[in-house]
Amino acid sequence: MKKIYLMKCGHVANAHDSYGNPVCAICAGLTNLADEVEKECVKNVGLEGRIAKCAECGVITESKWNLPFFEYCPKEDCDKYYDGCFGWN
């Protein structure tokens, strides 16, 4: 089973560096928090009762660590993710 890591930038790791370490490709080069692991995520523990909104089109779904480009936003009403509404390329 693939491990899921929450990075200190708030995003779930969505890439790996040249050494195989988890990294956030969204924030890489913008902040040093992109390659610092906050915690390993287990199933959807810690997300109970939370919702996530697509940052582009606003579609709402249940928060899950494995949503595409998931960003955990504990100080906001909902988390963020991307649902593919504008394509994947």
C-alpha positions in Angstrom: 0.0 0.0 0.0 1.3 3.4 -1.0 2.1 5.7 2.0 0.6 9.1 2.1 2.5 12.0 3.7 1.2 15.4 4.7 3.9 17.9 4.0 4.5 21.0 6.2 3.2 23.2 3.4 -0.2 21.7 4.0 -0.4 19.6 0.8 -0.2 15.9 0.6 3.0 14.8 -1.1 2.4 14.4 -4.8 5.9 13.7 -6.1 9.3 12.4 -5.0 12.7 14.0 -5.2 15.7 12.3 -6.9 16.4 10.3 -3.7 12.8 9.0 -3.5 11.7 11.3 -0.6 8.2 12.7 -0.7 7.8 16.3 -1.8 5.0 18.7 -2.8 5.4 19.6 -6.4 3.0 22.5 -6.0 5.2 24.3 -3.5 8.7 23.0 -4.5 11.0 25.9 -5.1 8.6 28.3 -3.4 9.1 27.2 0.2 11.3 24.9 2.1 8.2 23.4 3.7 7.5 21.5 0.4 10.0 18.8 1.3 9.4 18.6 5.1 7.1 15.8 6.2 4.5 16.9 8.9 3.1 13.4 9.4 2.3 10.1 7.7 -1.5 9.9 7.0 -3.4 6.8 8.0 -6.5 6.2 6.0 -8.6 9.3 6.6 -7.9 9.6 10.3 -8.0 13.3 11.3 -10.4 14.3 8.5 -13.7 13.0 10.1 -16.5 15.4 9.3 -14.4 17.7 7.1 -15.2 18.6 3.5 -13.0 19.6 0.6 -13.7 22.1 -2.2 -12.2 22.0 -5.7 -10.0 25.1 -5.9 -11.1 25.7 -9.5 -14.8 24.9 -9.8 -16.0 24.7 -6.2 -17.3 21.1 -6.3 -17.5 19.8 -2.7 -16.7 16.3 -1.5 -15.7 14.5 1.7 -12.1 15.2 2.6 -9.7 12.4 1.9 -5.9 12.3 2.1 -5.8 10.8 -1.4 -7.8 13.4 -3.2 -5.8 14.9 -6.1 -3.6 17.9 -5.0 -5.2 17.7 -1.6 -4.4 20.6 0.8 -5.3 20.2 4.5 -6.6 23.6 5.8 -7.4 23.1 9.5 -8.0 26.8 10.2 -10.6 27.1 7.4 -14.1 25.6 6.9 -13.0 23.3 4.2 -9.9 21.7 2.7 -8.8 22.1 -1.0 -8.2 19.7 -3.8 -8.5 19.6 -7.6 -11.2 17.4 -9.2 -9.8 17.5 -12.8 -12.5 20.0 -14.1 -9.9 21.7 -16.4 -8.2 18.4 -17.4 -5.0 16.8 -16.2 -2.3 18.0 -18.6 
